Amino acid sequence: MRWKSDNKELGDGYIKILTLEPDSVISEELNFSNTPSTSGFTLKENGDSTLVRWNLEFEVGSNPILRILGKFIDSMVRDDFENGLKNIKSRTEQISIPAP
């Protein structure tokens, strides 16, 4: 999926699914304003619930601006990740799954 945005925080970009393993892994290639990254979800059974881990990785190389950005990226995306995970939790808890 590709997008164009007038929102300077989002910019133009695309997302492409790289790996899709049901009930365990989703990985995707992201590109925001020509800054490629890899993101994904890892799912692991945890008793009667599922542990979901969401990650984001990108190369900073020798680009000084990206190297500085890399130091602060966790604090920059933390709220988005936490809100996204809460949204996933809320939506999945509303799904009724019949017992086997």
N, C-alpha and C positions, 0 to 999 in steps of 0.2 A: 504494500500500500504506500502511495506517495501523497504528500501534502504540500501546500503552499500556504503560508500564513503571514498576515500583516502584524501579528503579535511578535515583537522583537525577542521575547523570552523563548518562544518556540521556534520561530524561523521556518525555513523549508526543510524537507527531509523525507525519509522513507523508513519503513520497517519491513523486514523480511524474516519469516520463520525459517530457522536453520534446522532445528531438531524438535520433534514432537513424539515423545514416548508416553503413551497414555498412563495416567496415574503416577508418573515419576518425574519427567523432565520436559520443559519447554525452553528452548533457547532461540534468540532472535538477534538479528543484526539491526542496529538502529543507526540512523544518520541524521543528526540535527545540524543544520547549517554547515555542512561539509566536515563534521566531526564524527567519524565512525566510532561505534562502540558495540559491545556485545552485552546483552541483558538476558535474563532468564529466570525461571522459577524451578525450584527443586521441591518435590512433594515427598513426604515421608510419613508413613503411618505412625501414629503415636497413641497407642491405646484405642480409645473410641473417637479420636480426633486425627487431624492431619497437620503436620508441621509444614509450613510453607516458607521457603527462603527465597527472597528476591534479590538478585545481584545485578550489578552494573560494572562493566570493565571497559577501559579504553586506554590506548597507548598515548603517552605524553611525549615520548621521544625527546628530542633536544629543543623543542619549541618552548621558549621560556614562559610564555603566557599559559600554555597548557600545563606546564610543570607547576606553576603557581596554582592554577585552577584545580589540579589534581589534589593538592593539599586541602582544599576546602570543599570538594565535591560532596563528601558525605553530609556535611551540614547543609549543603544547598539542596540535596534531593531527599534528605531524611523525611521531612514532612510529607512530601508527595508519596514516598514509598509507604510510610506508615498509614496514610489515608487510603492509599490503594489497597493495602492488605486488610484494613478494616472493612473496606467496601466488599472485597472478595469474601471475607468472613461473613458479613451480614447477608450477602446474596446467597451464599452456599447454605447457610443455616435455614433459609427459607425454602430450600428444595426438599421435597418429600421423596425419600428413596425407600422403595418397598424392601422388606426384610427378605433375605434369600430363602 
